[in-house]
């Protein structure tokens, strides 16, 4: 019995040991499985959580480089701006915080929630910008309630300050907060939500130069958000500055010359392609686009018939009107269809088949040669010349000036214009070219479209007799210390290969336009500098009724191109006044003011005697427009008044 009992006890002990061993083994297995899950499978997640519990990153935005005119006058600089940000790791109740911020600061809750959601997946210690460019009153409200707003921070970011308001707004452009779409583009990998970038103009075109490199500080904090130590710090790098080719004073006077009229003007150095003035009128306030644009202002921009948001100088496409007669005349001279003594009799109209093509002067110009045809802008002369040349020869002469093609200016969205050919019409409409369609083309109507910058390039090429320079707006790039990093050199992009004699004859005609009796461009005349130019009026729609009752949007455009001095050209100007009706009376005076501003800028500054007018008086009309600097000639009386109709 004792032996059986002993055996039974041994067996029971073994069973207990086996069960206990199984339990211990199972516990160890579970512990090992948990350790594997924590340390291997989810190691990255828990490491990130650990980091989030003790680290905070404060970004420091870089200052953008300045934008200056050719003489160093600062056009765009920086000013401090405040943003409302939140550190997600310190927020326990997101919805409650957003509701509290919206009520406290008057910021739309949905907008803040949308910004927060867009940043999902980023490190929780990285601040999310909920509102940009907040007011100082809102900043003070946050500071007063900081203890009730866990995780909320105020960040200082530099935003642009445009010292001259709307001056050159289409050229300079504006900055705005980077969009979700832009964040996914190749060139913006290093940008973060809430960053500001250039949206158009020079700000956009030279974003990589202007932006600089952001910095930041990484801190270790305790559970209450108190800073324990600095982990790392990177100082921001100021962006490079841009020196433009424009002259701020010429730009101001050019824009003032337009007044409330819509249109564009480009002034260009004849011998380098440097753009001295770049006007698209009316402009807009670029500073408004750095934050949330007020709805009433945005609506006003959209409803304005003058289209203030369109860069007319670069992307406005207009029929060139009679300014195009320069090209037609050169084509005729090159093809020996005309010479300096060739003449036609203008009776006020010209008939081709069953169609009648009218001259702008219904009384006619009488016997007209090349010089007179340019001086008085006789349409009949060019109708007959166009008929003899044909559209393809006119197109070839146009393309020699690179009309109908982008010129490669630094800005985006340059339009090409249009120079029609018989082949183009066949491809575009599936119809052959009719001879009657050539006559409007010969005077810059029909399908012909050009941009103001192309017209400026064309007249500059006529002035220098054949060399086409690439128009450019950037003179040089400099670093924060003023050291030149890159300088733009004049670049020849083509040659208008017409005989020198042809250029000479056409230029004499252009001189007559401004300086001889009956010339259509007399209102651009300067008393001390000889100017040559050509007026133009381009039809928007064909109307038979009197223009007195024509709605604004259907009135003709007014154009004028010019260069000066006549003997040794330096500057070329192209002006388009939308719906200005007559080039001689609407566009020529603006060109005259631009030319006057240019030549005044070349004179040495006069020293004011002691006790004379104050500096603040320099903006008065008498100071801005010195007597005799440029006056429309009145010596030709009624003849010039009538001629201004083209």
Secondary structure, DSSP 8 states (H G I E B T S, - for coil): -HHHHHHHHHHHHHHHHHHHHHHHHHHHHHHHHHHHIIIIITHHHHHHHHHHTTEEEEEE------EE-TT--EEEEEEEEEEEEE-GGG-S-HHHHHHHHHHHH---HHHHHHHHHHTTTS-TTB-EEEEEEE-HHHHHHHHHTGGGSTTEEEEEEEEEEETTTTTTHHHH--EEE--HHHHTSGGGTT--TT-EEE-SHHHHHTHHHHS-B-EEEEEEE-TT--EEEEEEEE--B---EEEES--HHHHHHHHHHHTT--EEEEEEETTT-BEEEEEEES---GGGGGS---HHHHHHHHH-TT-TTS-HHHH--B--GGGGHHHHHHHHHHTTS--TT-EEEE-SEEEETTEEEE-SSTT--EEEEHHHHHHTT-HHHHHHHHHHH-HHHHHHHHHHTTTTS----SSS-----B---HHHHHHHHS----HHHHHHHHTT-TT-BB-HHHHHHHHHHHHTTSEEE--B-EEEEE-TT--EEEE----EEEE----HHHHHHHHHHHHHHHHSTT-TTGGG--SSS-EEEEEEEE-SS---S-GGG--GGGS-EEEEEEEE-SSS--EEEEEEETT---IIIIIHHHHHHHHHHHHHHTS------TT---GGGGGSHHHHS-TTSS----TTTHHHHHHTT-
